[in-house]
Amino acid sequence: MRDADLWTVAAMAEAMKARAHGPLPESVGGISIDSRTLASGDAFFAIKGDSRDGHDFVAAALAAKAGLAVVAEKRRKEFGKYAPLLVVKNVLTGLRQLARAARSRSQAAVIGVTGSVGKTGTKEALGLALSRSGKTHVSTASYNNHWGVPLSLARCPADARFAVFEMGMNHVGEIAPLSRLVRPHIAIITAIAPVHLAQFKSVAGIADAKSEIFAGLQADGVAIVNRDTPHFERIRRNAKRADVARIVGFGEHADAQARVLQYALQPSSSTVHADILGQAVTYKLGAPGKHLVLNSLAVLAAASLAGADLALAALALADLRPAGGRGTRIALALPGGEALLIDESYNANPVSMRAALALLGQAETGGQGRRIAVLGDMLELGRKSKALHAELAEPVVENGVDLVFCAGPDMRALWDALPTERRGGYAESAKALEPQLLDAVRRGDAIMVKGSNGSRMALIVKALERLSARHIDDTRGNGNVQG
């Protein structure tokens, strides 16, 4: 087996109790569920999703030089006599079986991450910090659900020293089976926030659901929990009931074992002095925001507990950059100069909205530039939704946001609560809001765009980028004429 190989086909077949069909390779270099992005030699898993069935893309995957496809027995006859296949009863079940085999063969220190906000950023920061001490496997994007976690685990190389997996949920009972699959040595809960309230009676219920990550924690495992959350004691009780061996708090709280002692927030970075499990550490974060400062404490505590070099882990965080749609900074070309776009469009809830508004408050403006928030609906907040939207007027004012553009029926509550002088524009949808915003932006502005995925605020980001691209093209065109 080559060094780059992930699985021998024999091991895959044994783990999944699969039947071999056609001429199969000896091994595969990766696992994919997307025929458009798979690499040559990958195993393509034909998973049936909510709207698409992977079996409809097997031919495309094999044409793209997938090494083999994993398909359901009832669909096998749809493919050629010589198609390289591993045939199973159910493809998602087969993927889970392969994930269990991956976990059984792994000698890595395994870290699981959950929380209402910050879990993806914390996962990415862990990958950065741990990689300085050894080979590190990190789950891709936000693959944190019933198919994303098995896929990420099945992709874990046998020789990884560290492995990090994100776990998410919308309902009670979703995280526990994921945790039992991953069997982490360290479990992190970043923060508890009023998200998915349409499915939960209270935020305390969300704390209980996040505590399900302790279900698969190894016997000598460690829980790293946000010490500043008002639900810390509830989570600690849940951990004790799950026989968690050790609980480490992180945050500003005096009792936190991973505690920030001093920090300075800059427009594009932060500097931190902290006590991490009794060791003083001073470091720089390459991305701004107090929420990242606090979550970095959990990252460094986990790195230390996992056996990584703490000093190297802290140094690595200087290279931290926001993931796409989670604070990415983009320079926009406008008449007379540039504006700053802060893309927070990936998702939103009341806590992350407040963090994003604080981030906008730190942003530098140029000349007569203004701080502009472009906000879409926060979804799945249940009967408290309108009140939670209206409450954002307070952090708007506190952080010196000059103008707010609101999109969506729930954001109408914020629009009505805003001081008149801070109202930039309102529309029922992101698309309808576009012209109002594009007419308003000017050089020197700092513009932050945020909303839940379903509010489609990424459309606003794309519109601003197109505006910038048109200005660049016009400038070049004028230059050619004058030349």
C-alpha positions as CSV (number, residue, x, y, z in Angstrom):
1,M,0.0,0.0,0.0
2,R,1.4,3.4,-1.0
3,D,2.0,6.1,1.7
4,A,-0.8,8.2,0.3
5,D,-3.4,5.4,0.4
6,L,-6.1,5.8,2.9
7,W,-7.7,2.3,2.8
8,T,-7.0,-1.0,1.2
9,V,-10.1,-2.2,-0.7
10,A,-9.9,-5.4,1.3
11,A,-10.1,-3.6,4.6
12,M,-13.0,-1.5,3.3
13,A,-14.9,-4.5,2.2
14,E,-14.4,-6.3,5.5
15,A,-15.4,-3.3,7.6
16,M,-18.6,-2.7,5.6
17,K,-19.4,-6.4,4.9
18,A,-19.4,-5.4,1.3
19,R,-19.6,-7.6,-1.8
20,A,-17.0,-6.9,-4.4
21,H,-18.0,-6.3,-8.0
22,G,-15.9,-5.7,-11.1
23,P,-12.2,-5.0,-11.3
24,L,-11.3,-3.2,-8.1
25,P,-8.1,-1.3,-7.2
26,E,-5.9,-2.5,-4.4
27,S,-6.5,0.7,-2.4
28,V,-8.1,4.1,-2.5
29,G,-6.5,7.4,-1.7
30,G,-9.6,9.2,-0.4
31,I,-13.4,9.1,0.2
32,S,-15.9,11.4,-1.5
33,I,-19.6,11.9,-1.7
34,D,-19.4,14.5,-4.4
35,S,-18.7,13.5,-8.0
36,R,-17.7,17.0,-8.9
37,T,-14.8,17.3,-6.5
38,L,-13.4,13.8,-6.0
39,A,-9.8,13.1,-6.7
40,S,-8.7,10.4,-9.1
41,G,-8.6,7.1,-7.2
42,D,-11.1,8.1,-4.5
43,A,-13.9,5.8,-3.3
44,F,-17.3,7.4,-4.2
45,F,-20.1,6.7,-1.7
46,A,-23.5,7.0,-3.3
47,I,-25.3,8.4,-0.2
48,K,-29.0,9.2,-0.5
49,G,-29.7,12.7,0.8
50,D,-32.8,14.7,1.4
51,S,-33.0,16.0,-2.2
52,R,-30.5,13.9,-4.2
53,D,-29.4,10.3,-4.4
54,G,-25.7,9.7,-4.9
55,H,-26.6,6.7,-7.1
56,D,-27.6,9.1,-9.8
57,F,-24.0,10.4,-10.0
58,V,-22.1,7.1,-9.9
59,A,-21.5,7.2,-13.7
60,A,-20.1,10.7,-13.4
61,A,-17.9,9.7,-10.5
62,L,-16.4,6.7,-12.4
63,A,-16.0,8.9,-15.5
64,A,-14.0,11.3,-13.2
65,K,-11.7,8.3,-12.4
66,A,-13.0,7.3,-9.0
67,G,-11.3,4.1,-8.0
68,L,-14.6,2.5,-7.1
69,A,-18.1,3.3,-6.0
70,V,-20.0,2.1,-2.9
71,V,-23.6,1.4,-3.9
72,A,-26.7,-0.2,-2.5
73,E,-27.6,-3.7,-3.4
74,K,-31.0,-2.7,-4.8
75,R,-29.3,-0.3,-7.3
76,R,-26.4,-2.4,-8.4
77,K,-28.0,-3.6,-11.6
78,E,-28.1,0.0,-12.9
79,F,-24.3,0.0,-13.4
80,G,-22.2,-1.7,-15.9
81,K,-21.0,-5.3,-15.8
82,Y,-17.4,-4.2,-15.2
83,A,-18.1,-1.2,-13.0
84,P,-15.7,-1.3,-10.0
85,L,-18.2,-1.5,-7.0
86,L,-18.4,-2.4,-3.4
87,V,-22.0,-3.4,-2.8
88,V,-23.7,-2.9,0.6
89,K,-27.2,-3.1,1.9
90,N,-27.3,0.6,2.8
91,V,-24.6,3.1,1.8
92,L,-24.8,5.4,4.8
93,T,-24.7,2.4,7.2
94,G,-21.6,1.2,5.3
95,L,-20.0,4.6,5.8
96,R,-20.7,4.4,9.5
97,Q,-19.2,0.9,9.6
98,L,-16.1,2.2,7.9
99,A,-15.9,5.1,10.3
100,R,-16.0,2.7,13.3
101,A,-13.1,0.8,11.7
102,A,-11.2,4.0,11.2
103,R,-11.6,4.9,14.9
104,S,-10.6,1.4,16.0
105,R,-7.3,1.5,14.0
106,S,-6.5,5.1,15.0
107,Q,-3.8,5.8,17.6
108,A,-4.6,9.6,17.5
109,A,-5.5,11.8,20.3
110,V,-9.1,12.5,19.4
111,I,-10.9,15.8,20.1
112,G,-14.6,16.4,19.7
113,V,-16.0,19.9,19.4
114,T,-19.6,21.2,19.8
115,G,-21.3,24.3,21.0
116,S,-24.0,26.7,19.8
117,V,-21.5,29.1,18.3
118,G,-17.8,28.9,17.5
119,K,-17.4,25.2,17.0
120,T,-16.2,25.4,13.4
121,G,-13.7,28.2,14.1
122,T,-12.5,26.3,17.2
123,K,-12.1,23.1,15.1
124,E,-10.0,25.0,12.5
125,A,-7.9,26.7,15.2
126,L,-7.2,23.2,16.7
127,G,-6.1,21.9,13.4
128,L,-3.7,24.8,13.0
129,A,-2.3,24.5,16.6
130,L,-1.9,20.8,16.7
131,S,-0.3,20.5,13.2
132,R,2.9,22.0,14.6
133,S,3.4,18.9,16.8
134,G,2.4,16.1,14.4
135,K,0.1,14.9,11.6
136,T,-3.4,16.3,12.2
137,H,-6.7,15.3,10.7
138,V,-9.5,17.8,10.9
139,S,-13.1,17.3,9.6
140,T,-13.8,19.3,6.4
141,A,-16.0,22.4,6.4
142,S,-19.0,22.0,8.7
143,Y,-19.3,18.3,8.3
144,N,-20.9,17.8,11.7
145,N,-24.1,15.9,11.2
146,H,-25.3,12.2,10.8
147,W,-23.4,11.8,7.5
148,G,-20.7,14.5,7.9
149,V,-19.1,13.0,11.1
150,P,-18.9,9.4,9.7
151,L,-17.4,10.8,6.5
152,S,-14.8,12.8,8.4
153,L,-13.9,9.9,10.6
154,A,-13.7,7.4,7.7
155,R,-11.2,9.9,6.1
156,C,-8.9,9.9,9.1
157,P,-5.4,8.5,8.1
158,A,-4.2,5.6,10.2
159,D,-1.0,7.4,11.1
160,A,-2.6,10.7,12.3
161,R,-1.3,11.8,15.7
162,F,-4.2,14.2,16.3
163,A,-7.8,14.1,15.0
164,V,-10.5,16.8,15.5
165,F,-14.2,16.3,14.8
166,E,-17.0,18.8,14.9
167,M,-20.5,17.7,16.1
168,G,-23.7,19.7,15.6
169,M,-27.4,19.2,16.2
170,N,-30.8,20.6,15.6
171,H,-32.7,18.3,18.0
172,V,-32.3,16.3,21.2
173,G,-30.5,13.0,20.7
174,E,-28.4,13.9,17.6
175,I,-25.0,14.4,19.2
176,A,-24.9,11.3,21.4
177,P,-24.6,8.8,18.6
178,L,-22.0,10.9,16.9
179,S,-19.9,11.1,20.1
180,R,-20.2,7.3,20.5
181,L,-18.9,6.9,16.9
182,V,-16.0,9.3,17.4
183,R,-15.1,8.3,21.0
184,P,-13.1,11.4,21.8
185,H,-10.4,11.7,24.5
186,I,-11.2,15.4,24.8
187,A,-14.7,17.0,24.4
188,I,-15.0,20.8,24.0
189,I,-18.3,22.8,24.5
190,T,-17.6,26.3,23.2
191,A,-20.7,28.2,24.2
192,I,-24.4,27.8,24.8
193,A,-26.8,30.2,23.0
194,P,-30.5,30.6,22.1
195,V,-30.4,28.8,18.8
196,H,-32.8,26.2,17.4
197,L,-35.4,27.5,20.0
198,A,-38.1,26.3,17.7
199,Q,-37.1,22.7,18.7
200,F,-36.2,23.5,22.3
201,K,-38.3,24.7,25.2
202,S,-35.3,26.6,26.8
203,V,-31.6,27.4,26.4
204,A,-31.1,25.0,29.3
205,G,-32.4,22.3,27.0
206,I,-29.8,23.2,24.5
207,A,-27.1,22.9,27.2
208,D,-28.3,19.4,27.9
209,A,-28.3,18.5,24.1
210,K,-24.7,19.8,23.8
211,S,-23.7,17.7,26.8
212,E,-24.5,14.6,24.8
213,I,-20.9,14.9,23.6
214,F,-19.9,13.3,26.8
215,A,-21.8,10.1,25.8
216,G,-18.8,8.7,23.9
217,L,-16.0,10.4,25.9
218,Q,-13.3,7.8,26.8
219,A,-13.0,6.6,30.3
220,D,-10.1,8.9,31.1
221,G,-11.4,11.7,29.0
222,V,-11.5,15.4,29.7
223,A,-14.3,17.9,29.2
224,I,-13.3,21.5,28.3
225,V,-16.3,23.7,28.9
226,N,-16.9,27.5,28.7
227,R,-16.7,28.6,32.3
228,D,-18.4,31.9,31.6
229,T,-21.6,30.5,30.4
230,P,-24.5,30.7,32.9
231,H,-25.1,27.0,32.1
232,F,-21.7,25.8,33.3
233,E,-23.0,24.2,36.5
234,R,-25.7,22.4,34.5
235,I,-23.1,21.1,32.0
236,R,-20.8,20.1,34.9
237,R,-23.6,18.0,36.4
238,N,-24.3,16.4,33.1
239,A,-20.6,15.6,32.8
240,K,-20.5,14.1,36.3
241,R,-23.5,11.9,35.4
242,A,-21.6,10.7,32.4
243,D,-18.6,9.8,34.6
244,V,-16.3,12.3,32.9
245,A,-12.9,12.0,34.6
246,R,-11.9,15.7,34.5
247,I,-13.6,19.0,33.7
248,V,-11.6,22.0,32.7
249,G,-13.2,25.4,32.5
250,F,-12.1,28.1,30.1
251,G,-12.8,31.9,29.9
252,E,-12.5,35.0,32.0
253,H,-14.0,33.4,35.2
254,A,-11.6,33.4,38.2
255,D,-12.1,29.6,38.5
256,A,-11.3,28.8,34.9
257,Q,-8.2,26.6,34.5
258,A,-7.6,28.0,31.1
259,R,-8.0,31.7,31.8
260,V,-7.4,34.9,30.0
261,L,-5.4,37.3,32.1
262,Q,-5.1,40.2,29.6
263,Y,-6.0,40.8,26.0
264,A,-5.9,43.6,23.4
265,L,-8.2,43.7,20.5
266,Q,-7.0,45.1,17.2
267,P,-9.0,45.6,14.0
268,S,-7.5,42.5,12.3
269,S,-5.8,40.6,15.2
270,S,-5.6,40.2,19.0
271,T,-2.9,39.7,21.5
272,V,-3.5,37.5,24.5
273,H,-1.8,36.7,27.8
274,A,-3.3,33.6,29.5
275,D,-2.9,30.9,32.1
276,I,-3.3,27.6,30.4
277,L,-3.5,24.8,33.0
278,G,-1.0,26.6,35.2
279,Q,1.4,27.7,32.4
280,A,1.6,31.4,31.4
281,V,1.4,31.9,27.6
282,T,1.5,35.1,25.6
283,Y,0.4,34.8,21.9
284,K,-1.1,36.5,18.9
285,L,-4.3,35.6,17.1
286,G,-4.3,36.3,13.4
287,A,-8.0,37.1,13.4
288,P,-9.9,39.6,15.5
289,G,-12.7,39.3,18.0
290,K,-13.1,38.7,21.7
291,H,-15.0,35.5,21.0
292,L,-11.9,34.1,19.3
293,V,-9.8,35.1,22.2
294,L,-12.0,33.1,24.6
295,N,-12.2,30.1,22.3
296,S,-8.4,30.1,21.8
297,L,-8.2,29.2,25.5
298,A,-10.0,26.0,24.9
299,V,-7.8,25.3,21.8
300,L,-4.6,25.6,23.8
301,A,-6.0,23.7,26.8
302,A,-6.9,20.8,24.4
303,A,-3.6,21.0,22.7
304,S,-1.7,20.7,26.0
305,L,-3.9,17.8,27.2
306,A,-3.5,16.0,23.8
307,G,0.2,16.0,24.2
308,A,1.1,18.7,21.7
309,D,3.8,21.3,22.4
310,L,1.9,24.2,24.0
311,A,4.4,26.9,22.9
312,L,4.3,25.7,19.3
313,A,0.5,25.6,19.4
314,A,0.3,29.2,20.7
315,L,2.7,30.4,18.0
316,A,0.6,28.8,15.3
317,L,-2.4,30.8,16.2
318,A,-0.8,33.9,14.7
319,D,-1.6,32.3,11.3
320,L,-5.3,31.9,12.2
321,R,-7.6,33.3,9.5
322,P,-11.4,33.4,9.5
323,A,-13.1,30.7,7.5
324,G,-15.3,31.7,4.5
325,G,-18.4,33.5,5.6
326,R,-17.2,33.7,9.2
327,G,-15.4,37.0,9.3
328,T,-13.5,37.0,6.0
329,R,-12.2,40.5,5.2
330,I,-12.4,41.7,1.6
331,A,-11.2,45.0,0.2
332,L,-13.8,46.5,-2.1
333,A,-12.8,48.9,-4.9
334,L,-15.1,51.9,-5.0
335,P,-15.0,55.4,-6.6
336,G,-12.4,57.4,-4.8
337,G,-10.9,54.5,-2.8
338,E,-11.6,51.3,-0.9
339,A,-14.2,50.0,1.5
340,L,-13.9,47.0,3.8
341,L,-16.3,44.1,3.6
342,I,-16.5,41.7,6.6
343,D,-18.3,38.5,5.4
344,E,-20.1,36.9,8.3
345,S,-22.9,35.5,6.0
346,Y,-22.4,31.8,6.8
347,N,-24.9,31.7,9.7
348,A,-26.3,33.7,12.7
349,N,-27.9,33.5,16.1
350,P,-28.2,36.1,18.9
351,V,-24.8,35.4,20.4
352,S,-22.9,35.4,17.1
353,M,-24.7,38.5,15.9
354,R,-23.5,40.3,19.0
355,A,-20.0,39.1,18.4
356,A,-20.1,40.2,14.8
357,L,-21.4,43.7,15.8
358,A,-18.5,44.0,18.3
359,L,-16.2,43.0,15.5
360,L,-17.6,45.7,13.3
361,G,-17.2,48.2,16.1
362,Q,-13.4,47.4,16.1
363,A,-13.1,47.8,12.3
364,E,-11.2,50.8,11.0
365,T,-12.9,53.2,8.6
366,G,-11.3,55.7,6.3
367,G,-12.1,59.4,5.9
368,Q,-15.8,59.9,6.2
369,G,-16.4,56.2,6.2
370,R,-19.1,54.6,8.3
371,R,-19.6,51.3,10.1
372,I,-22.5,49.6,8.3
373,A,-24.3,46.4,9.5
374,V,-26.3,44.4,6.9
375,L,-28.4,41.9,8.8
376,G,-30.7,39.1,7.7
377,D,-33.1,37.0,9.8
378,M,-31.9,34.7,12.5
379,L,-33.9,31.6,11.9
380,E,-35.3,28.8,14.1
381,L,-35.7,31.0,17.2
382,G,-39.4,30.1,17.8
383,R,-41.8,32.3,19.6
384,K,-39.0,34.6,21.0
385,S,-37.7,35.4,17.6
386,K,-39.0,38.9,17.2
387,A,-37.9,39.9,20.7
388,L,-34.4,38.5,20.1
389,H,-34.1,40.5,16.9
390,A,-35.2,43.7,18.5
391,E,-32.7,43.3,21.3
392,L,-29.9,43.7,18.8
393,A,-30.5,47.4,18.8
394,E,-28.5,47.6,22.0
395,P,-25.2,46.2,20.7
396,V,-25.7,48.3,17.5
397,V,-25.5,51.4,19.6
398,E,-22.9,50.1,22.0
399,N,-20.5,49.3,19.2
400,G,-20.9,52.6,17.3
401,V,-22.6,51.1,14.2
402,D,-23.6,54.0,12.1
403,L,-26.1,52.4,9.8
404,V,-28.1,49.2,9.8
405,F,-29.7,47.6,6.7
406,C,-32.2,44.8,7.6
407,A,-33.5,42.0,5.4
408,G,-36.4,39.7,6.3
409,P,-39.7,39.7,8.2
410,D,-38.1,39.0,11.7
411,M,-35.5,41.7,11.1
412,R,-38.4,44.1,10.9
413,A,-38.4,44.0,14.7
414,L,-34.9,45.3,14.8
415,W,-35.6,47.9,12.2
416,D,-38.5,49.2,14.4
417,A,-36.3,49.2,17.5
418,L,-33.4,51.2,15.9
419,P,-32.9,54.9,16.5
420,T,-34.0,56.7,13.3
421,E,-30.6,58.0,12.5
422,R,-29.2,54.5,12.3
423,R,-31.7,53.1,9.9
424,G,-30.1,52.5,6.5
425,G,-32.7,50.5,4.7
426,Y,-35.2,47.6,5.0
427,A,-36.5,45.0,2.7
428,E,-38.4,41.7,2.9
429,S,-35.4,39.7,1.4
430,A,-31.7,40.0,0.8
431,K,-32.3,40.3,-2.9
432,A,-34.7,43.1,-2.5
433,L,-32.3,44.9,-0.1
434,E,-29.4,44.9,-2.6
435,P,-30.1,48.1,-4.5
436,Q,-30.6,50.1,-1.4
437,L,-27.3,49.0,0.0
438,L,-25.3,49.3,-3.3
439,D,-26.6,52.9,-3.6
440,A,-25.4,53.7,-0.1
441,V,-21.9,52.3,0.2
442,R,-18.9,54.6,-0.3
443,R,-15.2,54.7,0.1
444,G,-14.0,54.3,3.7
445,D,-17.0,52.3,4.9
446,A,-16.7,49.1,6.9
447,I,-19.6,46.8,5.9
448,M,-20.5,43.7,7.9
449,V,-23.0,41.2,6.4
450,K,-24.6,38.5,8.5
451,G,-27.6,36.3,8.7
452,S,-28.8,32.7,9.0
453,N,-28.1,30.5,5.9
454,G,-31.8,30.6,5.0
455,S,-31.8,34.4,4.9
456,R,-29.4,34.2,1.9
457,M,-27.2,37.1,2.9
458,A,-24.4,35.6,0.8
459,L,-26.3,37.2,-2.1
460,I,-25.4,40.6,-0.6
461,V,-21.7,39.7,-0.3
462,K,-21.7,38.6,-4.0
463,A,-23.4,41.8,-5.0
464,L,-20.8,43.9,-3.3
465,E,-18.0,41.9,-4.9
466,R,-19.6,42.4,-8.3
467,L,-19.8,46.2,-7.6
468,S,-16.1,46.2,-6.8
469,A,-15.2,44.1,-9.9
470,R,-17.2,46.5,-12.1
471,H,-15.4,49.5,-10.8
472,I,-12.0,47.8,-11.4
473,D,-13.1,46.9,-14.9
474,D,-14.3,50.5,-15.6
475,T,-11.1,51.9,-14.2
476,R,-9.0,49.7,-16.4
477,G,-11.2,50.5,-19.4
478,N,-10.8,54.2,-18.9
479,G,-7.1,53.8,-18.5
480,N,-6.9,52.0,-21.9
481,V,-8.9,54.8,-23.6
482,Q,-6.7,57.5,-22.2
483,G,-3.6,55.6,-23.1
